[in-house]
Amino acid sequence: MTRLVQLQHGAIRRVALVQEPQLQLLTEVDSVLDLATCAIASNSHLVGLVSQLARGEKFDYDSIYSGDSEWKLLPAVDHPAEPSRCLVSGTGLTHVGSAQNRQAMHGKSETELTDSMKMFRSGLEGGRPAPGKIGSAPEWFYKGTGTILRAHGEDLIVPPYAEDGGEEAEVAGVYLIGPNRQPHRIGMALGNEFSDHKYERRNYLHLASSKIRTCSLGPELVLDPAFDQVPGSVTIERNGSTFWTKAIATGESEMCHSLANIEHHHFKFETHRRPGDLHVHYYGACALSFGAGVELSDGDVMSVHFEGFGRPLRNPLRVTPPNHTPIIVHSLA
């Protein structure tokens, strides 16, 4: 599989091909966005284009991954000039574990179904339509623009107004809208979708605002991943030791919605097909430490790994002090 990383050294940005244990710089492009734009313009396949451009300098991957190099990892994709033109969103209730966590979170019995469980069952019944058909719509949520994306090793923040912060170990799809409004899937990457589950638990209508948080993507973008059944693991480290870990899995065989159905229901909206826009869309988690009764603390490190998606994505959690001062809006009248 073809795996890429984005790098930065001061004002210099580059894209590199992962050739373990090294990274080889691509020539002529400075970002994954540049690369994908070139592929669309030249009607080329990304894998072949990467092969043509992978003739730059080589670097040691270990030192960059560990943060000991002048070169730093960036999120697996971004919109460098206009971060607001990257929409970050997600689909929930795609895995059995996520539905069970949501059902338990909102205190319903097995016989008294929440709206979340009803939506999950709708996915089981109609989320995998035959080719050429449209299936039932999955849950969809907004997370923010590209300004919320964080790289491997960067902090994920519990903001002053939040009640909690917890990992959501997922795979995310990365898309670029072409000049003719056609969505193009560039690839997929590891993701930590990161949410405020305590706030959501108060009332499921808080779900929308519980998602507006920083999240992470990378370190690697996989251009041609196998996405049928993808085993992995999620781990919480505290004070240098494993505090909690769980084997997880994702991929189409683990989900109640097909990838094609998720993509249709995201890109059916005309506003999601604006030429030149990037989209990062999280496909859903199968397990949460919050669902196991774990409460994360400042300094905990969240680690996400899925086979075939490169090196693990690791992010420390940082809790900012509460702030009870209201935001004051000034009238221009």
Buried (B, 14 or more C-beta within 10 A) or exposed (E): BBBBBBBBEEEEBBBBBBEEEEBBBBEEBBBBBBBBBBBBEEEEEBEEBBEEBBEBEEBBBEEBBEEEBEBBBBBBBBBBEBBEBBBBBBBBBBBBBBBBBBBEBBEBEEEEBBEBBEBBBBBEEBBBBEEEEEBBBBBBBEBBBBEBBBBBBBBBBBBEEBBBBBBBBBBBBBBBBBEEEEBBBBBBBBBBBBBBBBBBBEEBEBBEBBBBBBBBBBBBBBBBBEBEEBBBBBBBBBEEEEBBEBEBBBBBEBBBBBBBBBBBBBBEEEEBBEEEBBBBBBBBBBBBBBBEEBEBBEEBBBBBBBBBBBBBBBBBBBBEEEEEEEEEEEEEE
